Amino acid sequence: MANTPQAKKRARQNETRFTVNKARRSRIRTYLRKVEEAIASGDQTAAAAALKDAQPELMRGVTKGVVHKNTASRKISRLSARVKALG
């Protein structure tokens, strides 16, 4: 357990960051799931729209430090290729 005031404060900050980052990760996963479902349904216009909504959300995760930049780029690239293949 934290003893010094600084360590106690860091523990509080870590807990807050954890909950915020958890919410951000969940939000990103929701957007990605919507794209996956649209691809599975075979509707290219819906999949493209879902991907267009998901891209800024993923990149926001990058700027907030929740997702690595290359990971986000890879996910966007693979999803866009799958959406393009539907057409």
C-alpha angles and dihedrals in degrees: 000000000000114000108177121068089242092053091048091052092048090051090053092047092048091052092050093047090048093056093045093048091046090055091048092050090049091050091050092049090051092055091047091049090053089055091048092050092049090051091048091052089055095233106137097189092051091045092050091049092048091049091050089054093045098051099070091042091055093046090048086057088055094053091047092051097244096114130029115248095238091048092054092046091049093050093048092047094050094044093048090050090052092047091049091050090059092068 
